Amino acid sequence: MTGVYEITPIGRVESPLLERGMAPRQGDEGAPDAWLAFEPRVRDGLQDVRAGQELLVLTWLDRATREVLTVRPRGEGDRPLTGVFSTRSPDRPNPIGLHRVRVLEVDGLRVKVGDLEALDGTPIVDVKPVLGQVNER
């Protein structure tokens, strides 16, 4: 299972959230609108993204601490230490962020989304649609 895997960012988040203390725990807890600014080389991958869609945005949480294996959920000191893989903590061995957002606007290589708790400058590593019921896919 050892090996090195390469992830190349396809864009960056443009957000008013500049540091971790400004960000809500989850996007649906008061996160601001933000822009996903994509690299020109992935333009064709954006051709079917439309306002109103729900997307899963995967990010690389580049300011996370990668040595963390246990946390107190939501940073609350009265909660028991919990294995990081049972939480949504940004601090973890491979800090991949998973964000469910709604597309508000598409402007070329920029996609405006709602409820994104990622910090300004966070690398985007992938985008996937939220799937509906089996008969809608």
Sequence and secondary structure as in RCSB ss.txt:
>XXXX:A:sequence
MTGVYEITPIGRVESPLLERGMAPRQGDEGAPDAWLAFEPRVRDGLQDVRAGQELLVLTWLDRATREVLTVRPRG
EGDRPLTGVFSTRSPDRPNPIGLHRVRVLEVDGLRVKVGDLEALDGTPIVDVKPVLGQVNER
>XXXX:A:secstr
          EEEE S  SGGGS SSGGGT   EEEEE GGGGGGGTT  TT EEEEEEE TTS TT  EE GGG
 TTS  EEGGGS  S SSS EEEEEEEEEEEETTEEEEES    TT EEEEEEE    GGG 
